[in-house]
Amino acid sequence: MARSAPAPNRQASLDLIEGYSLEMTGKDVPSLIEAKDRIPAGTRINVTFLGNEDLDMRVAAAKAVREHGFVPVPHLSARRLKSQAELEEFLGRLQEVGASEQVFTIGGDPATPEGPYEDSLALITSGVLQRYGVREVGIGGYPEGHPDISTDTLTGAVRDKAAALREAGLDALVITQFAFDIDPVLAWIDALRSAGIDAPVRVGTPGPAGIKRLLGFARRFGVGANAMIVKKYGFSLTNLMGEAGPDRFVDDLAATLAERTPGTGLDHPDKPGGVGLHFYTFGGLGATADWVHRFRAERSTTDAAGTAGQG
């Protein structure tokens, strides 16, 4: 049974959104340039590894992120890499533009690997990453499961990758698939911590977008988007023409996390045990940056005593 909504906590919402990260594709460089003045300096921006983009486009995007004052986190798609030489060429090019210290590893879409790497664990244990200055490796998390991978396999994969990163002397970061419902997210984080994995977690959050588009992405990635959840988070299945932002999801997640550690605030998302937000922008970097600005402004409203209200 889903928990009742927690009492709003403005300060917790502000704490949770602090240090958020973003995601972009190689084609989004013009959008990045247009939105750069609305994104805080030092923001981590993941650069995806899509099958319809080439090495030059991926490197150019990572370079643009760095040149505009942000932290690039390029993706490495294991099953799309055709050889170790291709992996090394990509990492070498990233290192040349100062974009190889943080990477995010994923298995990738192809059912059959195009080269020697079956999954992201194979990349982690290859010994190649460290040679190109990689210090931190992001791995994926799936609080609501994956349409093509069993829950047991997913759980074991996170455990094995976290252990392999420790053994390799590399920092770990977990970024989850985006979600609409906080309950499976919280249960998944609890299971992660119970397994002794204290890597920072960034909870995947859909940036503001058209409702029809959001639900389409949700179905594609196996994210829960049933009638109860879309109602809970303000969508309407009978009117898919509108726009939706993650206000309620972020507020509820923040308030619940704060209830668990009263008086301590939320740990920074880059610290062990910390929880933060990672926005899937669906091409809308500017729209997401504007949403964050509005969200912060609304929750920074002071009460009569001049302190942040608690809802």
Helices and strands as residue ranges (DSSP letters): H 10-17, E 21-24, G 26-28, H 29-35, G 36-38, E 44-47, H 55-67, E 71-77, G 78-80, H 84-96, E 102-106, H 120-124, G 129-132, E 136-141, H 151-168, E 171-176, H 182-194, E 201-206, E 209-210, H 211-221, H 227-232, E 243-244, H 247-260, E 275-280, H 285-299
